[in-house]
Amino acid sequence: MNYNLLVENFLEVLASEKGLSKNTLYSYKIDLDQFINFAKKKNIKTKEFKDKDIKEFISTFKNKGYEKSTVSRKISSLTHFFNFLLDEKEIGINPLRNFEIPKQTKKLPIVLSNKHIDKILEFTRQDQSATGIRLYTMIEILYATGIRISELVEMKLSSIYEDKNFLLVSGKGNKERLVPISRNTRETLDKYLTIRSHFISKKIKSIWLFPSKQSSVGHITRQRFNQLLNELNLRADLGIKSISPHKLRHAFATHLLENGMDLRSLQQILGHADISTTQIYTHVLKERLKEIIKDNHPLSKVDLG
């Protein structure tokens, strides 16, 4: 069996049995393609892989200054791949069984303030062209719901649920969740729906909420939306280094926590499988709790000096 076929079979198993998203599968493929090229250059067969070979492969990324998170992901990809080879009896031992994954330092997300969000929405609202209305609608939905950009661009028209009070979101692993939307967002969505046909070729019926005539996949892409955000940032002179869909999602989560939402509820809305992923936002809670104690605890008002 050749390497390419092994990887193809492995990815097929992940897609069918694990229900992983396209983005995750794509990341696995990149990692494994890099590893295959390394193996071919070294002329190493599947059953001949040793711990030292893996270390040599990983060291190439460490030496090039890759982030710890990227290196960890590559090790994780290889671990799953070799476990698959073990199950398929292609190898007798997983060479990564004792491999140490570098500890990751979780970076706090850069958060857009309420003033930043207001300025972004205010500037975008001024453009009443079809493209402007679409961009405003997409930005508002991202900030109002905290959904991922992939979930937004791949949203279907049928995702508008229960008299437009909810959006049905298909998240990672094809897991669906209902996300509530406010009256303001419903009104914004109604206005967008009146010009949605501008983005559909004549005589073609589109299933997508945000269709695109130019896109080969039929809907606006993440890349195009990012491009529109970057152009917006330059035109509006917001004083922000960059805007991204991730930053809008981070702002949504952070601002909810600042206003008292609990982590479990936030986890459900964000679609995180593990609450540890949501806990990256607790730095906001810590600062908020410090202020509450400082302002309300009796000892904070007593001069002990």
N, C-alpha and C positions, 0 to 999 in steps of 0.2 A: 504493500500500500504506500502511495506517495504522500508527502507532507500535505500538499494542497487538498487532496481528497479527504485526509484525516481532519483537517481544519473545517472543510465544508460540512462533513458529517457532524462534527462537534457543534458548529453553529446551528445546524438544523435541529439538533437535540435541544439546544438552549431555547430556540424559538418555539418549538412545539411543546416541550415538557415544562420549561421554566417560565415561559411567557414573557421573556425579556423584551424591552423596548428596542426599536430600530437603532436608536442612538447608542444604547449599551452594546448591542451586537456589533455595531460599526466599530466601537472602541476595542472590543475583543479582537476583531479582525485585523485592525491596524497593529495591535500588539503582537499577534501571532504571525502576521506577515513579516514583521521585523525579525522575529525569532527564527522563522524559516530561512530567511536570507542569511542570517548569522550561521545557522546549521549547515546550509549548503556551502558557504564559504569555507567552513571548517571541515566539511565532508564528514559530518557526524550523523550516524544512523539513529533512528528512534530509540532502539534498545541500548544504545551506547552512551546515552546522556548521563553525565555525572554532576554532582553538586558543584564542582569547580567550573564546569561549562556554563551553568546558570549564573554563577557569580561573575564570570567573565562577561557574559552578555549584559547583565544588569549594571556592571561597573561602567560600561560605555555610556550609559545615560547619566550616571552620577557624575562622571568626569566632564560631561557636557553642561553641567549645571541645571539639570532637570529638577523640578520641584519634587519634594518627598512624596507628595500625593500621587504624582504621575508614576514615580518608580514603584510605589506600593500597588498601584493599579495594574502595572505590567506584571508584577510578581503574582498578584491575585489571578490575572488572566492565565498565566502559565500554570499555576496550581490547579485551577479548574480543568485546564486542557489535559494535564498529565493524569489527573484523576479519571478523566474520560478514557484516556489511553489504557489506564489500569483496568477499568471496567471492561474494555474491549479486548483485554488480554494482549494488547500490542506491546506492553512493557510489564515487567515483573515488580518493579519498585518505582514509586514516585520520587524523582530526584530532589523534589522540593519539600519532602516530608519534614525535614528539620531546618528548613530555610527560615531565617528571621526576617520578618517584614519591618522595615524602618518605621519608627513611631512618627506619627503625623502631628504637627502642631496646627490645630484648627485656627484658621484666620477668621477674624470677625469681619462680617460683610460691611462694605462701605455703604452707609445708609443715607438716602436722600431725605432731607428734612421736609416738614409739611410745607414750608415756604417754597422749596424747590418744586414739589409736586404741583402746588397751586400755580406757579409760574409756567410750568410745562403745559398744564391743561389750559391756562388762560391764553397762552400764545397759540397753541394748536387750535383752539376753538375759533380763532379769528379767520382761519382758512375755511371758507364755506364751499370750496370745490369738492367734487366727489372724492378725490384722493385725500383732501384735508379732513373731511367728515369721517372717512374710513380710519385714518390714522388716529384721530381723536377718540373714536369709538374703541379701537384696539388698546390704546394707552389706558383709557378709563377702565375697561374691563380687566386689564392686567393689574392695575392698582386697586380696583374695587373687589377683586376676588383672590388675588395672589396665585393664580394658576400659572403653570409653566408656559413659556412661549410655544413649545411644541404642541401643548394641549390647546392653545388658542388657535394657531394657524390650521390645525387639523380638525377643528370643531366643525360639526355638520350643522346645517340649518335646523335639522330635527333636534339639535341639542338644546334649543330654547324650550324650556320645560314648564309645565303647570302655569299657564297664563303669564309666561315671561317672568315668573318669580324666582326661577332657578335655571342654572345652566347644568346640563348633564356632561360631565367631564370624563374623558377616557384617559387615565393616567398611566404610570409605569406598570408594566406587566398586564396591560389591558384592563386594569381595575377601574371600575366606574365609581364616581361619587357625584352627589348633587351639591352644587355651590350656590348659595342664595345671592341674589343681586338686589340692590336698592331701587327705589322708585326712580331716582335720578338716572341710574344706569339703564333702567328699562326704557326711559324716555329717550336716552341717547341711542339705544339700540333700535328703537322704533324709527327714529330719524334716519339712521344709517340704512335700514331696510328699504326705505323709499328710494335710495339711490344705488342699492346693491347691484341692480341689473346693469349698471354702467360698466361693471367689471366682468360681465359675461358676454361671450360672443353670441350673436343672434342665432336663434333656432337651437341653442344648446341649453339643456337643463342641468344646472349644477347643484350638487348635494352640499357644497361647502358654504359655511357661513361667510367666509371671506374668500370668494373666488378670485381668480386672476386669469386674464386672457393670455398673458405672456408665459405663465408658469407651466412647465411640462406636467406637473403633478395636479394641476387644476386649481390650486389655491395659492394664496400668497405664501412665500417661503420665509423661514426664519432669517435667512441672509438678506432678503429684500427689506424685511421689517427693521432689521438692525441698521441697514443703510439709511432708511427713512429717519430713524431715531438720531443717527449721527448728523444727518443734514439738518434736522430740527435743532439740535444742540448748537450748531454753528450759526444758524439764522437767528435763533432766539438770544444768543449771547448770554447763556444762563450762568456763566461763571463756574460751570461744572466740567471737570476733565472729560468725562464721557457719560453717556446714558446707555443703559442696556436693559433688556427685559428682566434679567436677574436682579438688577438694582430696584426695579419697580416691585418685584416680588418681595425682596428684602424689606423695602419700605412698607409694604402692606403688613408684613408680619410684625415688624418693629413697632409700627404705629398702633396696631391692635394691642400688643403687650403693654405699651405705654398707657393705654386706656383701660387696662384691667383684664384683658382676656387671659384665661388660663392656658397652660401649655398643651393639655390634652385636647382641648377644643381646637387650638391652632394646628396641632398635628393632623387632626382629621380634615380640616379645611385645606391645608397645604398638600395633603395626600402623601405624607411621610409614613413609610412602613414602620420605622423605628423612631421612638421619641427622642433618642440621642441626637438625631439629625436636627430636630426642632430646638434642642437645648442650646444650640449655638446663639440663639437670640436672648438667652437669659442674662447676658451682660446688661441688657436694657432694664430687666427687672431688678438687677442688683443696684443699679444707680437710682432707680425709682424708690426702692425700699430704703436705701440710705437716706434719701431726702425725707421720706415719710417718718422715719425714726428721728431724724434730726429736728423735724418740725413739730413732732408730737410727743416724743418720749420725755417724761419729767426730768430725767437725769441730764438730758441735753440742754436744759434750760438753767441748770445749777452750775455756778462757778465753783469748781472744786479746788481752784488755786488759792 
